Amino acid sequence: MYPAPGDPPLPGPASHRPSSDSTNGLAIASLITGLLGCFGILGLILGAIAMKQIKERGQKGRGLAIGGIVLSLLWVVGGTAGYLFISSLDKDDLDKLATPKVTTTKPKDVRANKMRVGDCINDNSGATTSIEGPVEVESVKVVPCTTPHDGEVLATFRLSTATLPSESQMSTLAGKGCQQRIGSRLSREPARRSLATSYYFPSVQSWASGDRAITCVAVHAKDGTKLTRKLRT
């Protein structure tokens, strides 16, 4: 059958008609390439070709192509800026970038009742072990744990007694309190057999001003020997 004069022509086979429902493959590739950012300007090129094909074929994917182009441009601009920045640095500047600056805690004097857990300290009066009795001093020096030090603070707690205990009572309270708080922690330290415990407690004067702090410090069991690292507790 042939069409009558004036009738619209019959449509051709579907396989020869451009489809507006499909998404352009190059647009997808452009976006993926732009996201990866390791293909230089390839995403920019694919996006430009995709834009042309989309216009000619009536396909979808214009937003994907634009996204790929923008991302590729950002990677190119960022890479260029980074290259120019590195090129502008001299050798000393590069060395500073390659080797981060290491900062250490400067030694500082603190009152004995202001020590905190984790502090490594030097005590000019000489830290003593639990066998010899608790230590009563006004101040200590907090130092980096990587340098030789007399002890490391592992726990602190406050006494709840209403009146100042005697020295023997203080020693008992401090010993039991520190053992409860740091005994299990010290057992995890590989060098635990070479460690002992030292106590810092309130003096008569500091007790009158409200000081109730007991500080538990790990020290070397051998008198006069210093610790040289942070304990693994």
C-alpha positions as CSV (number, residue, x, y, z in Angstrom):
1,M,0.0,0.0,0.0
2,Y,1.3,3.4,-0.9
3,P,0.4,6.7,0.9
4,A,-2.2,8.8,-0.7
5,P,-1.2,12.3,-1.9
6,G,-1.0,14.8,1.0
7,D,-0.8,12.1,3.7
8,P,2.2,12.4,6.1
9,P,4.9,9.9,5.2
10,L,5.1,6.7,7.0
11,P,7.8,6.5,9.7
12,G,10.9,4.7,8.9
13,P,12.2,1.7,10.8
14,A,12.7,2.4,14.5
15,S,16.4,1.4,14.2
16,H,17.0,4.4,12.0
17,R,15.4,7.0,14.3
18,P,17.5,8.9,16.9
19,S,16.4,8.2,20.5
20,S,16.1,11.0,23.1
21,D,15.6,8.5,25.9
22,S,19.2,7.2,26.0
23,T,22.1,8.7,28.1
24,N,25.2,9.5,26.3
25,G,28.0,7.1,27.2
26,L,30.8,9.7,26.9
27,A,29.0,11.9,29.4
28,I,29.1,9.1,31.9
29,A,32.7,8.4,31.2
30,S,33.5,12.1,31.5
31,L,32.0,12.3,35.0
32,I,33.7,9.1,36.2
33,T,37.1,10.3,34.8
34,G,36.6,13.7,36.5
35,L,35.8,12.1,39.8
36,L,38.9,9.9,39.7
37,G,41.1,12.9,38.8
38,C,44.0,10.8,37.6
39,F,43.5,11.1,33.9
40,G,44.5,14.7,33.4
41,I,42.4,16.5,30.9
42,L,40.8,13.3,29.5
43,G,37.5,14.0,31.4
44,L,37.5,17.5,29.9
45,I,37.9,16.1,26.3
46,L,35.3,13.4,26.8
47,G,32.8,16.0,28.3
48,A,33.3,18.3,25.3
49,I,32.7,15.5,22.8
50,A,29.7,14.3,24.8
51,M,28.1,17.8,24.8
52,K,28.3,17.9,20.9
53,Q,26.9,14.4,20.6
54,I,24.0,15.2,23.0
55,K,23.0,18.2,21.0
56,E,23.2,16.4,17.7
57,R,21.4,13.2,18.8
58,G,19.0,14.6,21.4
59,Q,20.3,12.3,24.1
60,K,20.4,12.8,27.9
61,G,23.5,13.4,30.0
62,R,24.2,17.1,29.6
63,G,24.5,17.5,33.4
64,L,26.9,14.5,33.6
65,A,29.1,15.9,30.9
66,I,29.2,19.4,32.5
67,G,30.0,17.8,35.9
68,G,32.9,15.8,34.3
69,I,34.2,19.0,32.6
70,V,34.1,21.0,35.9
71,L,35.8,18.3,37.9
72,S,38.5,17.8,35.4
73,L,39.2,21.6,35.3
74,L,39.4,21.6,39.1
75,W,41.9,18.7,39.1
76,V,44.0,20.4,36.4
77,V,44.0,23.8,38.2
78,G,44.8,22.2,41.5
79,G,47.6,20.1,40.1
80,T,49.1,23.1,38.3
81,A,48.9,25.2,41.4
82,G,50.6,22.5,43.5
83,Y,53.3,22.0,41.0
84,L,54.0,25.8,40.9
85,F,54.1,25.9,44.7
86,I,56.5,23.1,45.1
87,S,58.7,24.5,42.3
88,S,58.9,27.9,44.1
89,L,60.3,26.3,47.3
90,D,64.0,26.1,48.0
91,K,65.7,23.1,49.5
92,D,65.3,24.4,53.1
93,D,61.6,24.8,52.6
94,L,61.3,21.3,51.2
95,D,63.2,19.9,54.1
96,K,60.8,21.5,56.5
97,L,57.8,20.0,54.6
98,A,59.4,16.5,54.6
99,T,60.4,16.6,58.2
100,P,57.6,17.7,60.6
101,K,58.7,19.7,63.6
102,V,58.7,17.7,66.8
103,T,57.7,19.6,69.9
104,T,58.4,18.4,73.4
105,T,57.0,19.6,76.7
106,K,59.4,22.0,78.4
107,P,60.2,21.2,82.0
108,K,58.1,23.2,84.5
109,D,57.7,23.4,88.2
110,V,54.3,22.5,89.6
111,R,52.9,22.1,93.1
112,A,52.9,18.5,94.3
113,N,49.1,18.5,94.6
114,K,48.7,19.8,91.0
115,M,50.3,16.8,89.3
116,R,48.2,15.1,86.7
117,V,47.9,11.5,85.5
118,G,50.5,10.9,82.8
119,D,53.0,13.5,84.1
120,C,56.6,12.4,84.2
121,I,58.4,14.2,87.1
122,N,61.7,14.9,88.7
123,D,61.8,15.4,92.4
124,N,64.8,17.2,93.8
125,S,64.1,15.6,97.2
126,G,64.5,12.2,95.6
127,A,61.5,10.0,95.0
128,T,61.2,7.1,97.5
129,T,59.6,3.7,97.2
130,S,56.6,2.5,99.1
131,I,58.9,0.4,101.3
132,E,60.6,3.5,102.6
133,G,57.3,5.5,103.0
134,P,55.4,8.3,101.4
135,V,57.0,11.5,100.1
136,E,56.1,15.0,101.3
137,V,57.3,17.8,99.1
138,E,56.0,21.2,98.0
139,S,56.8,21.0,94.2
140,V,58.1,18.8,91.5
141,K,59.4,19.4,88.0
142,V,57.3,18.0,85.1
143,V,59.6,16.8,82.3
144,P,59.2,15.0,78.9
145,C,58.7,11.2,79.5
146,T,61.4,10.5,76.9
147,T,64.1,12.1,79.2
148,P,65.4,10.5,82.4
149,H,62.9,11.1,85.2
150,D,62.2,10.0,88.8
151,G,58.6,8.8,88.3
152,E,55.4,8.8,86.3
153,V,52.0,9.8,87.8
154,L,49.6,6.9,87.3
155,A,46.7,7.9,89.5
156,T,45.4,10.6,91.9
157,F,42.5,10.5,94.5
158,R,41.2,12.6,97.4
159,L,41.0,11.6,101.0
160,S,37.6,11.7,102.6
161,T,38.8,11.9,106.2
162,A,37.6,14.9,108.2
163,T,40.9,15.3,110.1
164,L,44.5,15.1,109.1
165,P,45.7,11.4,109.5
166,S,48.9,10.6,111.2
167,E,51.9,9.8,109.0
168,S,51.4,6.0,109.5
169,Q,47.7,6.3,108.8
170,M,48.4,8.4,105.8
171,S,50.8,5.8,104.5
172,T,48.2,3.1,105.0
173,L,45.5,5.0,103.2
174,A,47.8,6.0,100.4
175,G,49.2,2.5,100.0
176,K,45.8,0.8,99.8
177,G,44.4,3.5,97.6
178,C,47.2,3.5,95.1
179,Q,47.3,-0.3,95.0
180,Q,43.6,-0.4,94.1
181,R,44.1,2.1,91.3
182,I,47.4,1.2,89.7
183,G,48.2,-2.4,90.7
184,S,46.5,-3.9,87.7
185,R,48.0,-1.3,85.4
186,L,51.5,-1.9,86.5
187,S,51.1,-5.6,85.9
188,R,50.8,-4.9,82.2
189,E,54.2,-3.2,82.0
190,P,57.0,-5.5,80.7
191,A,59.5,-4.1,83.2
192,R,57.0,-4.3,86.2
193,R,59.5,-6.2,88.4
194,S,61.9,-3.3,88.4
195,L,59.2,-0.8,89.4
196,A,57.9,0.4,92.8
197,T,55.3,2.9,94.0
198,S,55.8,6.3,95.6
199,Y,53.1,8.4,97.3
200,Y,52.7,12.2,97.5
201,F,50.3,13.4,100.3
202,P,49.2,16.7,101.8
203,S,51.4,18.5,104.3
204,V,50.0,20.0,107.5
205,Q,50.0,23.4,105.8
206,S,48.4,22.3,102.5
207,W,45.8,20.2,104.5
208,A,44.7,23.4,106.3
209,S,44.2,25.1,102.9
210,G,41.9,22.3,101.7
211,D,44.4,19.9,100.0
212,R,43.2,16.3,100.2
213,A,45.1,14.9,97.2
214,I,47.0,11.6,97.2
215,T,49.2,11.1,94.1
216,C,50.4,7.7,93.1
217,V,53.7,7.6,91.2
218,A,55.6,4.7,89.6
219,V,59.3,4.8,90.3
220,H,62.3,2.6,89.7
221,A,62.7,0.0,92.5
222,K,66.4,0.6,92.7
223,D,67.1,3.8,94.6
224,G,68.6,6.6,92.5
225,T,67.8,4.9,89.2
226,K,65.6,6.9,86.8
227,L,63.0,5.8,84.3
228,T,63.7,6.6,80.7
229,R,60.4,6.1,78.9
230,K,56.6,6.3,79.3
231,L,55.3,3.2,81.0
232,R,53.1,0.8,79.0
233,T,50.2,0.6,81.4
